[in-house]
């Protein structure tokens, strides 16, 4: 399985970004998926997940600001991030939501700074 995340960049506080993650090598539509992030010096954490049938759950830190979605035709996972804060600065990764994770992709760096 290959996970190719993109869409990161430098944004000012309060700004928005939309991340994408192209998933190949698996039947994407059957998997519950998640967006994870890892800030410098911190453990990787789950910020949002979406079930195979579209149900979503968010961490308290991003609830109301981030929206996870998926396109099963294009096998792509999305994360719309609004109201970005400096504490959202991290490398963002996608993976399935399960104890048996796929090998991590390279992630995409999001930097929130003025």
N, C-alpha and C positions, 0 to 999 in steps of 0.2 A: 504494500500500500504506500502511495506517495501523497504527501500533504504539502501543498504549495500555498502559503499565505502571502498576501500582498495588501497594499493600501495604507501602510503606515507612513509616518512622516512627522514633521515638526508642526505643531499647531499651538496657538495661543490659548490660554485659559478661557473657557466658555465656547470654544470652537467645536467643530464636528469633523469626524472622519468616518469612512465606511471601509471596513476590512472585508476581504474576500479570502476564501480558502478553497482551492480546487482539490478535490479528492479523486484519486485514480487508483485502479487496481482492486477495487472491491465493489460490491453491490451497495452503493451509497444509501439508497432509500430505506434499507432495513435497519440502519444503525441509528441509535441515539447519539447525538453529537454535542460537543462542547467547545467553548472558547476558554482558553486558559491564559494566564499571564504570569510573567516572572519579572519582578523589579530587582534592581541590583541589590545583592545581599539578602534577598528574600527567597522563600520557597515558592515554587510554582503553585498557583491557586486557580481554581475554577471560578469563572465570573458569570458564565451563562451556559445553559444547556437547553437543547431542544430534542424532543423525542422524535421517533421515526414518523409519528403521526401529527407532529406540529406543536405539542404542548411545550411550554417554556417555563423555565425557572431561572431566577437571577440571584446573585449574591446581594446582600444588603448594600454593599458599597457602590453598586452600579444600578440598582433598581430605580426605575423611573427615568434613567438617562440613556441606557443602552437597550438595543433591541436586536435579538438574535433571530435569524430567519434562514431558510434553506430553499434551494431550487433542486429538486430531485432529477429534473431533466438534464440540467447542466452539471449536476453533481458538485454543487458549490454551496458552501456555508458562508453566511454573511454576519457581520456585526456592525450595526449602525450605532455610532457613539456620539452622543450630543452632550453639551454641557461639560466638556472635558475639564478635568482638574489636574494640577501638577502631580497629585498622587496616583493618577492613572498612567503615569509614565512607566513603561515596561515593554518587554518583548511579548507579543501576543502570538499564541499558537492555537491551532485547532487540533482536535483529536476526537475519537469517539468517547462517549461517556460510559465507561465500564472499568472494571478492575484490570482488564487485559488490554492495555493501551497499545496502539500501534507505535512504531518508531517515530519519534518526533521529527517534524520538518524543521526548516531553518527559522521559522517565525518571522514576524514583521515588527519593527521597532516603532513604537509610538512615544513621542516626546512632547510633553505639554509644558510649555515655558513661554514667558514673555520676553 
